[in-house]
Amino acid sequence: MTARAVLGELWHERLGGFEASPDHAPHLLAALQWLCRAQDATGTPGFARGYSLVRHGQFGTRGWQPPYPETTGYIIPTLFLASRHLGWSGLAVRAIQAARWEIEVQMPNGAVQGGVIGEPQTPAVFNTGQVLLGWLAAYDETTQEEFACAARRAADYLVSALDPDGVWRRGNSMFADRRATNYNARTAWALAEAGARFSEPRYTEAAALALRVIAGQQHENGWLPACCLTDPAQPLLHTVAYAIRGLLEGGRVLGDSSLIAAASVAAGRIAERVDERGTLPGRLTATWGPGAKWRCLTGEAQMANIWIRLAAITGEESWVKPVPRVLRALKATQSRSASDAGIRGGIKGSCPMTGEYGRFEVLNWATKFFADALMRDERPEEYANDRCGVLA
């Protein structure tokens, strides 16, 4: 069955992908059902990092992977949003369970660990920021103080780990290249949200400092350097998108138009790279050229979200022009009828799935960002200021 499933996926990719419905609903439902299976597969409320179609080099097996605190954190607002979007109350229950599980695994210093459960427990700034977004969503939805307490402890850790010059050098994940962490703009966004939510100037000031340092490194052509887990010269679309979203949303929270402008320039340059099929290169060079022949599906879904958010924040509808093409191309990578439950409805790391990012894997964060984009595209005005619609 394993070999047949892999060959079947590769064959469909070769033929141009799977059937893409013009209606978002079947694709959204399939993605959310996959996320539910990813949560159920771990035996905990945490979400499996992904699903390996072949034996995974790091985990040593195929199938469902261990629970991943980082991405479980930012899946939480997605589930709250989807619960309202579909009237599916069980998704909100799952979100609350995941938020409580995150408290159980929070480190004594307030940080969230890098990597998956079972790996060495070391604090990770970026992962802490992503779970902070989840706790803020859980607190807003439930008003339960346990989530506010966890969020404050996480925010306190982030402030303590930030160097006086506005750079997070301590607490960067042991699983990432520590020379290229400007994707921590997304961490600073989470800290800014905490500052606004709890009226805490320490959080707001630290977030503003970190974001302005990152924006200050932007090249004249809009390029955002030092944004990659593995190759700073040709970063993943995924991590560049992390930085853009962090600058955009951080600028919104702080009321800083210069940060929004920095995000806008970068997002505009990527929009120019969308081809007639609606696809983007999986890696980019400093001239915004292609750095890879394969697609990073996570990054494509993130960019669709960013363009929709830009339209909402700036009021310029032209930002959404590439979104229909990109979503159509992403839908064609989603296998909604696969017999393997670990494939069915999820979004893979790369297309073709032999690509470098998430090779032969279906990833929970790719699936999460895909679901976010579908919901946003369906109800852009409703979710422009919706709390979970903003945090997802």
C-alpha positions in Angstrom: 0.0 0.0 0.0 2.8 2.4 0.8 4.6 2.1 -2.5 1.3 2.3 -4.3 0.3 5.4 -2.5 3.6 7.1 -3.2 3.4 6.1 -6.9 -0.2 7.3 -7.1 0.7 10.7 -5.7 3.7 11.1 -8.0 1.5 10.0 -11.0 -1.1 12.6 -10.3 1.6 15.3 -9.9 3.0 14.3 -13.3 -0.5 14.6 -14.8 -1.0 18.1 -13.4 -2.6 17.4 -10.0 -5.9 16.5 -8.6 -9.4 17.8 -9.4 -9.8 21.4 -8.0 -13.3 22.4 -7.2 -14.2 26.1 -7.8 -16.0 25.9 -4.5 -13.7 26.2 -1.4 -16.0 24.2 0.8 -14.9 20.6 -0.1 -11.2 21.5 0.1 -11.6 23.3 3.4 -13.6 20.4 4.9 -11.0 17.9 3.7 -8.1 20.0 5.2 -9.8 20.3 8.6 -10.6 16.6 8.7 -6.9 15.9 8.1 -6.0 18.2 10.9 -8.4 16.4 13.2 -6.8 13.1 12.3 -3.4 14.6 12.9 -4.5 15.6 16.4 -6.1 12.2 17.2 -3.0 10.3 15.9 -0.7 11.5 18.7 -2.7 10.3 21.7 -2.5 13.9 23.0 -4.2 17.1 22.2 -1.1 18.2 20.3 -1.0 17.9 16.5 1.3 15.5 14.7 4.0 17.4 13.0 3.0 15.7 9.7 2.7 12.4 8.0 5.6 10.6 6.2 4.8 8.7 3.1 8.1 7.0 3.3 10.5 6.2 6.2 11.5 9.5 7.7 15.2 10.1 8.2 14.7 12.0 11.5 11.9 9.9 13.1 12.9 6.5 11.6 9.4 5.5 10.6 6.7 6.3 8.1 3.2 7.4 9.1 2.1 10.0 11.7 4.9 11.9 13.4 5.1 13.1 17.0 3.2 16.1 18.3 4.7 19.5 17.5 4.2 22.3 20.1 5.2 25.1 17.7 2.6 24.5 15.0 0.0 23.2 17.4 0.1 26.7 18.8 -0.8 28.6 15.7 -3.3 25.9 14.6 -5.4 26.9 17.7 -6.7 30.2 16.2 -7.4 28.4 12.9 -9.7 25.9 14.7 -11.6 28.6 16.5 -12.1 30.4 13.2 -13.2 27.3 11.4 -15.6 26.4 14.2 -17.5 29.6 13.5 -17.0 29.4 9.7 -18.6 26.0 9.5 -20.7 25.9 12.7 -18.6 23.0 13.8 -18.4 23.3 17.6 -16.1 20.3 18.0 -13.3 22.3 16.4 -13.4 24.9 19.2 -13.3 22.0 21.8 -10.2 20.7 20.0 -8.6 24.2 20.1 -9.2 24.5 23.9 -7.7 21.1 24.5 -4.7 21.9 22.4 -4.2 25.2 24.3 -4.3 23.4 27.6 -1.9 20.8 26.4 0.5 23.6 25.4 0.4 24.8 29.1 1.3 21.2 30.2 4.4 21.2 28.0 5.4 24.9 28.6 8.9 25.1 30.0 9.5 26.4 33.6 11.0 29.6 32.1 7.9 30.3 30.1 9.4 29.2 26.8 8.2 26.6 24.3 10.6 23.9 23.3 12.1 23.5 19.8 11.3 20.4 17.7 8.7 17.7 18.5 7.9 16.1 21.8 10.5 13.5 22.6 13.4 15.5 21.3 15.8 17.4 23.7 13.8 20.1 25.4 15.5 23.4 24.7 13.8 26.8 24.6 13.0 28.3 21.2 12.1 31.9 20.7 10.2 31.4 17.5 8.2 28.4 18.7 7.3 30.4 21.9 5.9 33.2 19.7 3.7 30.8 17.7 2.2 29.2 20.8 1.7 32.7 22.3 -0.7 33.4 19.3 -2.6 30.3 20.3 -2.9 31.2 23.9 -4.1 34.7 23.1 -6.8 33.2 20.8 -7.8 30.8 23.6 -8.0 33.6 26.1 -10.1 35.8 23.8 -12.5 32.9 23.1 -12.9 31.6 26.7 -11.7 34.5 29.0 -10.1 31.7 31.1 -7.2 33.1 33.1 -5.1 30.0 32.6 -4.5 31.0 29.0 -3.7 34.6 30.0 -1.2 33.4 32.6 0.6 31.1 30.1 0.6 33.9 27.5 2.2 36.4 30.0 4.9 33.8 31.0 5.7 33.3 27.3 5.8 37.0 26.6 8.0 37.6 29.7 10.4 35.0 28.3 10.5 36.6 24.9 11.3 40.0 26.5 14.1 38.5 28.6 15.7 36.7 25.7 15.8 39.8 23.4 19.2 41.5 23.4 19.3 45.3 23.9 19.9 45.9 20.2 16.6 44.2 19.3 17.9 40.9 18.1 17.0 37.4 19.5 20.4 35.7 19.6 19.6 33.5 22.6 16.9 30.9 22.4 17.0 30.3 18.7 16.1 26.8 17.9 18.8 24.2 17.7 17.0 22.9 14.7 17.6 26.0 12.6 20.4 28.1 11.2 21.1 30.7 13.9 22.6 33.2 11.4 19.4 33.8 9.6 16.5 34.3 12.0 14.7 37.4 10.7 11.6 35.3 10.4 11.4 36.2 14.1 9.4 39.1 12.9 6.5 36.7 13.4 7.6 36.3 17.0 7.7 40.0 17.5 4.1 40.3 16.1 2.9 37.8 18.7 4.7 39.9 21.4 3.0 43.0 20.1 -0.4 41.3 20.3 0.3 40.4 23.9 1.3 43.9 24.6 -2.0 45.2 23.2 -4.1 42.6 24.8 -2.6 43.0 28.3 -1.8 46.7 28.1 1.8 45.9 28.9 4.4 48.5 27.6 7.3 46.1 28.1 5.9 43.7 25.5 5.0 46.5 23.0 8.3 48.2 23.2 10.3 45.0 22.8 8.2 44.0 19.8 8.6 47.4 18.2 12.4 47.3 18.7 12.7 43.9 17.1 10.5 44.6 14.2 12.2 47.9 13.4 15.6 46.3 13.5 14.4 43.7 10.9 12.8 46.3 8.7 16.0 48.3 8.9 17.8 45.5 7.1 15.5 45.5 4.1 17.3 46.0 0.8 16.4 48.8 -1.7 14.6 46.2 -3.9 12.4 45.1 -0.9 14.5 42.0 -0.1 14.4 40.8 3.5 17.7 39.1 4.3 18.6 36.4 6.8 15.2 34.5 6.6 15.9 30.8 6.3 16.3 27.6 8.3 19.0 26.2 6.1 20.2 28.4 3.2 20.4 32.2 3.9 21.4 33.0 0.4 18.3 31.3 -1.1 15.7 31.2 1.6 12.5 29.3 1.6 9.4 31.1 0.5 7.9 29.8 3.7 10.3 31.6 6.0 10.4 34.8 3.9 6.6 34.8 4.3 6.9 34.4 8.0 9.0 37.7 8.1 6.5 39.5 5.8 3.5 38.5 7.9 5.3 39.5 11.1 6.1 43.0 9.8 2.6 43.4 8.4 0.7 42.4 11.5 3.2 43.9 13.8 2.8 47.2 12.0 -0.9 46.9 12.3 -0.9 46.3 16.0 1.7 49.1 16.6 0.2 51.5 14.2 3.5 51.8 12.4 3.0 52.5 8.7 6.7 52.0 8.0 6.5 48.3 9.0 3.4 47.8 6.8 5.2 49.5 3.9 8.2 47.2 4.3 5.9 44.2 4.2 4.0 45.6 1.2 7.2 46.0 -0.9 8.3 42.4 -0.3 4.8 41.0 -0.8 4.5 42.9 -4.0 7.7 41.6 -5.4 6.6 38.0 -4.7 3.2 38.7 -6.3 5.2 39.6 -9.5 6.7 36.1 -9.4 3.4 34.2 -9.6 3.2 32.5 -12.9 0.2 31.8 -15.1 -0.4 28.5 -13.3 -0.5 30.3 -10.0 2.7 28.8 -8.7 5.9 30.2 -7.1 9.5 29.0 -6.7 10.1 27.2 -3.4 13.3 29.3 -2.8 14.1 32.9 -3.7 17.3 34.8 -4.4 18.1 38.3 -3.3 17.0 39.6 -6.7 13.6 37.9 -6.2 14.6 35.3 -8.7 13.9 31.6 -8.5 16.2 29.6 -6.2 14.5 26.3 -6.8 12.5 24.5 -9.4 10.1 22.9 -6.9 7.2 24.6 -5.1 7.0 25.3 -1.3 3.3 24.8 -0.8 3.4 26.2 2.7 4.8 29.4 1.4 2.3 29.7 -1.3 -0.6 29.4 1.1 1.1 31.9 3.5 1.4 34.4 0.6 -2.3 34.0 -0.3 -3.1 34.9 3.4 -0.7 37.9 3.3 -2.2 39.3 0.1 -5.7 39.0 1.6 -4.6 40.6 4.8 -2.8 43.5 2.9 -6.1 44.2 1.2 -7.9 44.3 4.5 -5.3 46.5 6.2 -4.5 48.9 3.4 -8.0 49.0 1.8 -6.3 48.3 -1.6 -8.3 45.5 -3.3 -5.6 45.0 -6.0 -3.6 43.0 -3.5 -5.9 40.0 -3.9 -5.3 39.7 -7.7 -3.0 36.7 -7.5 -5.0 34.9 -4.8 -7.5 33.0 -7.0 -4.7 31.6 -9.2 -2.6 30.6 -6.2 -5.5 28.9 -4.4 -6.5 27.1 -7.5 -3.0 25.7 -7.9 -2.8 24.7 -4.2 -6.2 22.9 -4.5 -4.8 20.8 -7.3 -2.1 19.5 -4.9 -4.7 18.3 -2.4 -5.6 14.6 -2.7 -9.2 14.4 -1.3 -9.9 10.8 -2.2 -6.7 9.0 -1.2 -7.2 5.8 0.6 -4.4 6.6 3.0 -5.9 8.8 5.8 -2.5 10.5 6.3 -2.6 11.8 2.8 -6.3 12.5 2.3 -7.0 16.2 2.6 -3.6 17.3 3.7 -1.1 19.6 2.0 2.4 18.4 1.2 5.6 20.2 1.8 6.7 20.4 -1.8 5.4 20.0 -5.2 6.5 17.7 -6.7 6.8 15.9 -3.3 10.3 15.0 -4.2 11.2 18.6 -3.6 13.6 19.6 -0.9 11.1 21.0 1.6 9.1 18.4 3.5 10.1 15.7 1.0 7.5 12.9 0.9 5.6 14.6 3.8 2.2 16.0 4.4 2.7 18.9 6.9 0.3 20.2 9.5 1.3 23.8 9.0 0.9 23.7 5.3 -2.6 22.4 5.8 -3.3 25.0 8.4 -2.3 28.0 6.2 -4.2 26.5 3.3 -7.4 26.3 5.4 -6.8 29.9 6.7 -6.5 31.2 3.1 -9.7 29.4 2.0 -11.7 30.9 4.9 -10.3 34.3 4.4 -11.0 34.3 0.7 -14.6 33.3 1.3 -15.4 35.9 3.9 -12.7 38.6 3.7 -14.7 41.5 5.2 -16.0 39.3 8.1 -12.6 38.2 9.1 -10.7 41.4 8.5 -11.1 42.4 12.2 -12.3 39.1 13.7 -9.8 38.3 16.5 -9.1 34.7 15.4 -9.3 35.8 11.8 -6.4 38.2 12.6 -4.4 35.7 14.7 -4.7 32.7 12.3 
